[in-house]
Amino acid sequence: MLTISDYFNFGCKGHENFNFVDVDLSDDTKLFIDPLLIESSVDPWSKGANAVLQSYMNCLFTAFRDKTPERRALLMHAREQNATKLGYGNGYNGKGKSPDGLFSSLKGLSELIRKIPTINKASDLKVFVQKFGEDNMSDLITNILHLQLNEFTIQELTRWGAVPDTQSAFWTWDLNINRWEQVTRPCYTYRGKELLLVPKWTVRKNYLFSVHQYLYTVIIDRIRENGYEGWSKEDIWSNIPRQSDDWEYQFIVNNTVDDPTLLTKYHERIPKHYKRSYGSMSDDDLDMMIYGKAFHKIA
């Protein structure tokens, strides 16, 4: 194992010491950037990153709703990202790894957004696009926020006395002009490839939002309020017809088409769920994930 702190000779380990994930450079770490953690954080970096992310999502959902030619242009720089050393790596998780594959995955959004106008957040992709997993989302966010992650990397490594070793030209989303823009910035590399550090408060091993969680926390509540007040959630769950392998997905789509405000309620509820479930990982959690044991800051 060779972590960021090893590579730059920081002389210490443990996430209490760092603002970033001290990833292993020899292999991908199965952590993912979570859009809801960015959205719910109040630090300046997260606020700026969330504004950029929402700008992209607004353009994406509008283009797919209206079926404009811009749909493909919006995805042309959304590709697998290795600079963060997060995710599954090695091309796992299928067809969403290329712009064409991502376009194919998202085609069904056009009709869904017309029927469900409340689809408007990055997290909705994980719920309403089948087989769009954490790895797909995390890579997409990394591309959208490439500049913000580059700036975070420069800021953090400069604090530790590391000097950028080259410059890199890359594409990033510009919220001022609502399109991809190529920029050139100083960067750090490992074995000739760019490194991007990720704020430690933005990552999780898995997202808390999902088809199942939306169904169980919001849609079943709606059913109870409409004639099944005496039923428990478990009873309602057990009595939902299961007519196909993807019955949960079809059930949430049908119910949200009938009442798009259900998704608005979910948008309001899921941040509270993150707070109850300790949405961001603790320093000890990250230490165990990366090093296999917890470290504590030396006074």
N, C-alpha and C positions, 0 to 999 in steps of 0.2 A: 504493500500500500504506500502511495505517495500522495499526501494531501496538499492542498494549497499552502497550509502553514509550513509543511516540510519543504516544499519547492522553493518558497521565498525565505526560508530560514528564519521564521519568526521566533523560534526558541521557546514556544509554548504551544499547548493544545487546549481544547475545551471551548465550547461555544459561548461560555460566559465572557470570553476574551474577544469575541468577534461579533460583528454585525451581519455576517454572511455565513452561508453554509460552507463549511470547510471540506469540500468534496474530495473524494478519492480520484486522482487524475488517471489512474490506471484502469478504471472501469466506471460505467455509469451507475449512479446511485438512484434507487427507485423512490425518488421524491418528485413532486410535481408542483409547479407554480399554480396557486389557487386564486382565481379571479375574485372570489368573495373575500379572501384574506386581504387582497389589495384594496378592495372597495371599502372594507370596514376599518382599515388602519387610518390613523389621523396624522401620521408623520408627513413631512413635506414631500419626501420621495413618493410615497404611496398615493398621495393626493394628486400629484402631477401625473404619475403613471396611470391612475384610474381615469383621469380626464382623457388621456391619449387612447386608452383601451376602449372607453365608451364612444369616443369619436369614430373609431374604426367600426365598432359594432353597429352604430347608427347607420353608417354608410353601407355596411354589409346587408343589414336587414332591409333597408330601403331598396337596394339594388335587386335583391332576391324577390322582394314583394312585387316590384315593378318589372321584373325580368329584363333588366337593362343589360346592354353589352358590357357594362362595367363589372359585372359579376366576376368574370374570369380575371380581369385586371386586378381586382381586389385580392385575388388569391395567388397572383403570380409570384409573390415573394414569401408565401406561406409554405415553408418546406421544413424537413427534418432539421433540427438544430442540435449540434454536438458541443457548442462552445460552453454550455453550462455544466456539462457532464451529469445532467439529471435525466431521468426517464429510463426506458427499457434498453435503448441502444440496439445496435445490430439490425435495424430495420424491422423490429417487431411491431405488432399492432396494426399491420395491414395497410389497406389502400389509402388511408388518409394521410400518408406520408409525403405525397407529392402534390403540387397544385392541381393537376388533373384528377388525382385520386380524391383530393379534398372537395373539388367541385362536384364530382360524382356523388360523394357522401351527402353534400348539402342541397342537391337538386330539389329534394322534397320540401325544402323550406319555403319555396315560393308559394305553394298552395296553403301550407300551414300558417304562414304569416298573414295571408289574406283572411283566413278564418279566425286566427287568434292574434289580433293586433297588439296584445299585451306582451308578445315575445319581443324583448328588447334588451336583454342582458347577455353577457358572455356565458353565464352559467346556464342559460336556456339551451345552448347548443348541446350540452351534455344530457339534458333531459329530453329534448325533442328530436335530436339527430341520432338515430340508432347506430351503435358501434362507434360512436365518437367518444373515445375514452380520455382518461387523464393525460396520457402521453400526447394525443392529438392536441388537446387544449393547451397543455404546457408549451409545446413547440410553437403553436400559433401565437401565444402570448409573448414568447421570447422574440419572435420575429417582429411583432408589432412594437414591442418595447426595447428593441435592440439598442437604440441610442440611450434610453434611460438606464439600461443595464450596463452599457459601456461607461456612462458617467459615474454610476455607482461603483463600478470596478476601479476606475481611476481614483476616485475619492478614497476608497477603502485601502487599496494597496499603497497609495501615496502616504497614508497615515503610518504605514509600517516601513516606510523608507524604500519601497520598490519603485523602480523607474520603468516606464513603458519601453519596450524594446523595439517597437516598430509602429507603423500606421496601417490601418485597415480601411478599405472602402466597403461599405455595407448598406443594405436597404433597411429603412425604418419607416414607421408611420408618422406623418407630420399632421398634427391636428389643425394647424393654421391653414393648410391648403387642402386638407382632407384627401390626401393621396400618399402613396409610397414615395419616398425621396431617398436618393443615394447620397450618403455623406462619407467623409473621410475623417477619421479620428485616431489619435494615439491609442495603442492597445498593448496588451500583454499576450504572450503566446507560450504554448507548451508544445514542443516537437513541431514547431512551425505553424501551429493552428491557434486561432484566437481563443482566449479565455474570457468568459463572462462570469462574474460573481453574482450570486442571487441573494437578496435580503432574506435573512433566516426566518423572519416573521411572515413570509409569503408562501411557505411550502408546507405540504402535507404528504403523507403516504397514500392517502386516497381522499377524494372529495366527499363531503357530507351530503351534498345535493345529488339527487338521482331520481329516476323514474319511481322506484319503490318508495323512497322517502317522501316525495311529493304526493303520491297516492295515499300513503298511510297517514300523513300529518295534516293534509288539507282536504283531499277529495272525500275521504271517509268521513271527516267531520261534516262536510256538506250533506252527505247522504243521511247522517244521523239527524241533522236539522230538518230534513224533509221527509218525515214520516217514520223514522226509525229511532226515535229518541230513547226508547227503552233498550236498544241493542248496544252491546259492547263493540269496541273497534274490532276485536277478534272475531266476533260473530259476523259482522258485516264482511270482513276480510274473507272469512271461510265461505261465504255465500255468493261471492262475486263469480259469475260464470267464467270458466277458463277454457276458451274454445280454440286457442292456438298457443304456440310456444311464446309468442310475444304479447300475450293477453294483457299484461300490465301496461305496456306501452300503448296499445290500442285503447285501453280503458281510460288512461289519462288524457289521450288526445281527444276522444269522443266527449268526455266530460268538460274539457277546457274549451272545445269548440262551442258546446252548449252554453258555457258561462266563462268567458275570458277573464272575468274578475277573479276567478280561482287562482290564476297565475299571479295576479297582483298580490293576493293574500299570501301566496308562497314567497314572493319577493320580500314581503314585509316580515314573514315568519322566520325564514332561513337564517338571517343574521343573528337572531335571538338564539336559534338552535346552536349556532357556532359558539356563541358566548357560553352557553350551558355546557357544551362539550369540549371546552378549551380548544377552540379551533386551530390556533397556531401551536406548533410544537414547542415544548420547553427545551432549554439548553441541555438538560439531561437526556431528553428524548433524542435530540440530534446527536449528542455524543454517542449514545448507544447505537444509533443507526449508522454512524460513520466509523467510530473507533471500536465499537463493541464493549465499551465501558464509559462510565461518567468521569469527567474531570471537573475540578473546581478551581476557580481563579485563585492565584496566589497573591496575598495582600502585599 
